[in-house]
Amino acid sequence: MIPVMLMGTLLYGVKYTLPEYFCTFLVAGGVSSFALLKTSSKTIKKLANPNAPLGYGLCFLNLAFDGYTNSTQDLIKSRYPKTNPWDIMLGMNLWGTIYNTVIMFVAPLLFSNWPYANGFEAVSFCRENPEVAWDILMFCLCGAVGQNFIFLTISRFGSLTNTTITTTRKFMSIVISSVISGNPLSMEQWGSVVMVFSGLSLQIYLKWKRKKGRDHKE
């Protein structure tokens, strides 16, 4: 959420209101604090070594690209109003397919010691284990169905709303999983939950207030 707002502001001059920034920081802060409180210091130390700078660098790079992608999708929609959700979906998946094909099939042919994903090995594995190929197909079909909702949300409500929904969904999955598995939440974690829902509730209220104001003007 924060990367989307930062990239939109820095690259495309998108202006957000102070309450929107406040809501975003409430949600992002609540999710982040919940995740950090859930993870023990021993686990954090184990995961952070020995390549902590590389890990943090890749994390920030991922967030930057994610923010750039979402803010660019908003720009495309505003600049080309006739662009529908499936145009963007087609473009994203087409270029993703091209990149992955080059990495998985072309690069191993050009470099004998290619250390990364090898598509030929993956195809061979699926031939030896047909049930895996079926699982992959079902995974792709479910992903394609889910992408329809993602790009529809971006097209109609914007990328910030989409990232808010995505973040909230992941957060709720963690909370529900913790409750079902019998792992009680601490008071600090419940405080994080309150932060998230306070931010979401405030966002909903502000949108309702703006809509009500527009209706009165009409």
SEVEXPA-467624 format. One record per residue (C-alpha): residue in three letters; y negated, x, z. Coordinates in steps of 0.05 Angstrom, whole numbers, plus 5000, padded with zeros to 4 digits. Example, Ala and Ser with C-alpha at 12.3 -4.5 7.8 and 13.67 -1.06 7.14 Angstrom:
ALA509052465156;SER502152735143;
% end
This chain:
MET500050005000;ILE495050545020;PRO496650974958;VAL495550374913;MET488650254943;LEU486750994942;MET488951104870;GLY485650454847;THR479150664880;LEU479251394859;LEU481751324788;TYR479250644766;GLY473550474813;VAL476949864842;LYS473049604902;TYR476449304962;THR473048965020;LEU473149235091;PRO477748685116;GLU482748855060;TYR482749585082;PHE483649355154;CYS489548905137;THR492849445096;PHE492249965151;LEU494949465202;VAL501249335160;ALA502250065139;GLY500950315210;GLY505749815240;VAL511349985191;SER510250735200;SER510050715276;PHE516250275277;ALA520050765233;LEU517851365275;LEU519451025341;LYS526350835314;THR528051555296;SER529552045352;SER525752695356;LYS532353065348;THR533652715282;ILE526552835257;LYS527253575274;LYS533953615239;LEU531353275176;ALA524853665174;ASN528254355172;PRO528754825138;ASN524654565078;ALA519454135114;PRO513654325067;LEU517954165005;GLY520153505035;TYR513253285055;GLY510453524988;LEU515553114949;CYS514152514993;PHE506652544981;LEU507852664906;ASN512252044904;LEU506951624939;ALA501551884892;PHE505651704830;ASP507251034859;GLY499950884872;TYR498051124803;THR503450694770;ASN501450064807;SER493950154797;THR495050294723;GLN499049654716;ASP493049274744;LEU488449634694;ILE493049454636;LYS493048724657;SER485548684664;ARG484049074600;TYR489248704558;PRO489647994586;LYS494747774535;THR499748274563;ASN505347884597;PRO509948134653;TRP515648274605;ASP511448724561;ILE510149174621;MET517449124642;LEU519749324573;GLY515049914570;MET517150174639;ASN524550114625;LEU524150384554;TRP520651024576;GLY525151084637;THR531251034591;ILE528451574545;TYR526952054603;ASN533751944635;THR537352034568;VAL533952704557;ILE535452944628;MET542652694630;PHE545152804559;VAL540453254519;ALA538853774573;PRO546253924589;LEU547454074515;LEU541554544512;PHE542754904578;SER549955084595;ASN548355164669;TRP544354524676;PRO544354404752;TYR542153684753;ALA545153014732;ASN550253054677;GLY551152414638;PHE557552644605;GLU560852744673;ALA558552054694;VAL561451724631;SER568052094642;PHE568251864714;CYS567151144694;ARG572851194643;GLU577551444697;ASN575050914746;PRO573450274707;GLU571949884770;VAL565950344782;ALA563250184713;TRP563549434730;ASP559849554796;ILE554449954758;LEU553749384708;MET552948864763;PHE547949324798;CYS543849384734;LEU544048634721;CYS541648484792;GLY536249004785;ALA533848694720;VAL533548004752;GLY529548284810;GLN524748644763;ASN522747974733;PHE520047754800;ILE516648424812;PHE512948424746;LEU511247684752;THR508147824820;ILE504148414793;SER501748014733;ARG499447404773;PHE497347694840;GLY496348444830;SER499949074850;LEU497249074922;THR500448404936;ASN506948644905;THR507049274949;THR505448855010;ILE511448394995;THR515948994981;THR513949355045;THR514648725087;ARG521548585057;LYS524049275074;PHE520949235143;MET524248565158;SER530948835134;ILE530449395185;VAL528348925241;ILE533848405226;SER539048965219;SER537049245287;VAL537548565321;ILE544248375288;SER547349055303;GLY545548985376;ASN540349535379;PRO534749255424;LEU527649415403;SER523049755452;MET516349475473;GLU512949975428;GLN517149745369;TRP515549015383;GLY508249235384;SER509249515314;VAL512248845292;VAL506148485319;MET501548965281;VAL505148825215;PHE504948065223;SER497748085247;GLY495848455183;LEU499747975140;SER496947355175;LEU489947615168;GLN491047735094;ILE493547025084;TYR487646745123;LEU482547145084;LYS485546925017;TRP485546195041;LYS478346255063;ARG476146554995;LYS479846004958;LYS476745465001;GLY469845764988;ARG470945754913;ASP473345034915;HIS467044824953;LYS462645164901;GLU466144794845;
% end
